Amino acid sequence: MLEPDRQIFELMLKELKVRPEEALYIGDSLRDDYEGARGAGIDFCLYRGRDQVLEAHQKRRIL
C-alpha cells in the first residue's frame, strides 16, 4: 500500500486515534500526498523547500 492510496492515510488515522477533521497532512507532492490525504478527508498543506520549483499553476503564498 503506497501513496496516494487513501487506505494508508486511513491506517495512519486509526493508529493515531484521530478523526480526519482533526488531522493535517503536510506533504511535498500534489499527486502522491494531496490526492491520498484529501481522499481520506484530511486537510493538506503543500510544503516546498527553497530549492524546489513550484509548478506553473501554483502560486507562492507565505503564511
N, C-alpha and C positions, 0 to 999 in steps of 0.2 A: 504494500500500500504506500503510494507516494503522492506528494502534492501534484496536481491540485485536487486529488480525490478528497471529497469533503469528509469521508469517513475518518481520515487521520485527524482532522480538526475536531470531529465529534468525540473521538477517543481522547484527545487532549482535554476537552471539556469534562468528560467523565472522570478522568484521572485526577484533575484539579478540583473536581466537585464544584464547578461553576456553571451558570446558565450562559447561553450565547450572548445575551444582552449585558452580562457583567464582564465580558471579555473584550480585549482589544488586541488584535494581532498586528505586529509590526513586521513587515517583510520588504524585500528589495526586488520583487518580481511581480508585475501585474498578472502575468499568465499563471504562474505557479501559486503564488501566495494569495493574491486578491481573489481569484476565482474560487479557490477552495474555502477561504475564510468566509466570504460572502455567501457561498453555497450552504455553509453551516450556520448562517445567521450571525456571524461575528463581525463587528466593526473592524475596519482595516486602515492602517496607516502605512503609506509608502515611504521607505527610507532610501535615500540616495546619498552616498558618500561624496566627498568633494571631487573625487576623480571619476565619478560615474556621470555619464551624459544622460540628460533627460530625453525621452522620446519626443518626436516632433509635436505630438498632440498634447503633451503635458506642459503645464505652466508652473513656474517656480513660485512657491509660496513659502515664506519663512514665518514660522509660528513662534 
